[in-house]
């Protein structure tokens, strides 16, 4: 996997502005920072900063076309980021189930 | 798409005191969370959770109210002491339900991890800008020197 670990992926998509940017990128296929700034209530400088976070996490990729830099979502990485959150929830679910069986075992053991 | 917190709960047929032990006693915690745990069970106490395959994650105990509430903050990556920007908060709430216990866990603060990513990105942007300024000075300097030589 390119970019950072699951935490970095998650952190990259946890921010609401970046999620909106990803929505725009997904809808358009590709967009420049200037085009994103025109669609969202964020300055071009802010957009550039958010794109840097997404780029570092490997969720978007940049492509130079003439004088423009076009950004696009890397679907596998985005998918990994959202799946990671579901995985964290599933892990807690599994842990609670283990606690339950251990506690009930101990409790029964005390009774008998 | 994504949220800042994860909440899960379960009803256990054992009293809160038994569940409390399982949630806070390092010997028991190692059985359901990682492979080994160390917990200094007091406010501000140090804790560590180890996985053979990942390494050791450091944590700090925030609240201890037996047998009702236990929380700690744990950090990423491994071997890093927790602070606001690198950790999430894990809270266990235990409430009596009949003769059993309702155990709820909330893990929150993922947005803080996101903010710290922002800061890193900002830092990176600042550094880049800083270098551009430095390089600008260098270019001016080179031009001045160049013109003097000529």
Interface residues (C-beta under 8 A of the other chain):
Chain A: X5 X7 X8 X10 X11 X12 X13 X14 X15 X18 X19 X48 X49 X50 X52 X53 X56 X57 X81 X82 X85 X88 X89 X92 X93 X95 X96 X97 X98 X99 X100 X102 X103 X104 X106 X107 X110
Chain B: X1 X2 X3 X4 X6 X8 X9 X10 X11 X12 X13 X14 X15 X18 X19 X21 X22 X23 X28 X31 X32 X33 X76 X77 X101 X103 X105 X107 X110 X111 X113 X114 X115 X116 X117 X118 X120 X121 X122 X124 X125
